[in-house]
């Protein structure tokens, strides 16, 4: 069998029922502290691990001497660090409800207020803030669950906020509808692989060279970054730096299964219990939910989007918001070109210069699997950071 048999009395396993939805509605706006983060302490090791997890070679993260010479005067963590505080935690999904119902990450809206600096200690709280029913081509009836995660440092200062959404879909529906049944696996010539490698090599980190607000024009293109062809090693690298909500070993794995039986699936060849995350590397498990191949973590794409923007903003620019949607799948073997362009610019109420950029993640099939946008605060002269906390929405309301 391909999944655990539901315990007696749990006929709702893997199904979206009114009874289970009623339980979830009672949990709306109830705040919970994340007590088991994968990352908590910001230091050279944790910063480096996160940067490696997403292939980010920005010297502000990985070069301590460069960081000390910067306006921060200390090493800075990439925004993706916060996925390790939340997404990779062991208790992020407690209270999510709908046992056995598959989850597909659908959107992240990150708002960043303060930098994450070496020596900081980051904590987070979460609450379920949205529960909306949708119908789609992949699995028919589905529920969009939106959780709000708020991050603070050791001084209880607001660092960031994320609205993180996921589609909850019945496993059998996705398989039966077969939306991706005719999707061909990616294959490349040696020349195409070389062209991808060349595009990865062309990635540009703005770094210490300031990008001034006055010098930016609507229509300016962002230098792309390229991720792929996607391999299982990319998933391993992600989990090494950010953690995993379900990957556990020994007594930890046994205790987790005993507490939450629906988190495990059986390997069809060995009958051994394995984590539901097998869909990201196991073709059989992916096929069980109607996918032609394993696929990436949505949060990986979100981290790549922030990487695109911090590359472009430079050391003195501040990425104030990244809002991306995960539309379509990024399968093993796929390649994604992340790019964007300046769509607007304005001065905030305080005189800070802001820029809005489009974001898209286009795969080798030409499909945009990650549309979105970002807001960046840029310096008006070459030696100043913005005043923290940056609240771009308040600045926007106060001026326009």
Secondary structure, DSSP 8 states (H G I E B T S, - for coil): --S----TT-TTTTS--HHHHHHHHTTBT--EE--S-S--B-SHHHHHHHHHHTT---HHHH-HHHHHHSTT-S-B--TTHHHHHTTTSSSTTTT---TT-EEEEEEEEEEE-S--BTT-B-EEEEEEEEEEEEEETTTEEEEEEEEEEEEE-TT--EEEEEEEEEEEE-HHHHHHH-TTTT-------HHHHHHHHHHHHT----TTS---GGG--TT-B---EEE-S--HHHHHHHHHHH--SS---HHHHHHHHHH-GGGEEE-TTT--EEEGGGGGT-HHHHHHTT-SS-B--HHHHHHHHHHHHHHHH-TT-EEEEEEEE--S--BTT--EEEEEEEEEEEE-TTS-EEEEEEEEEEETTS-B---EEEEEEE-SSTT----SS--HHHHHHHH-
